[in-house]
Amino acid sequence: MTEQQFLQQLEQALDRLPAEERNDILQDIREYFANGRADGKSDSDIAAELGAPDAIAKELIDSFDFTQTTAPAEKSIFRKTNSMELIFRPTIRWCGFRLPMTAKCM
């Protein structure tokens, strides 16, 4: 799967989220792909590491607080630290299980 295909599927699956949150997530995924390519990985390898876009969207939607009226101060769902290590907000569930404050998802 190419980056563009992955992003299109993820964006469609995230349609229940507010546009700002959706855009932040998609930007984070773009950065993940760029970092992976910089490490010599193909788009299909990176997409396989991330998992199915529908599954990612389900986890993010399930963990999103739809009652909040303002965006949280920290908008990104994860940030790059080194190589492909990711730091997640504690409310995000990813890779099919709950992650602690800091977790690697490979």
Order of alpha helices (4+ residues) and beta strands (2+ residues): alpha-alpha-alpha-alpha-beta-beta-beta-beta
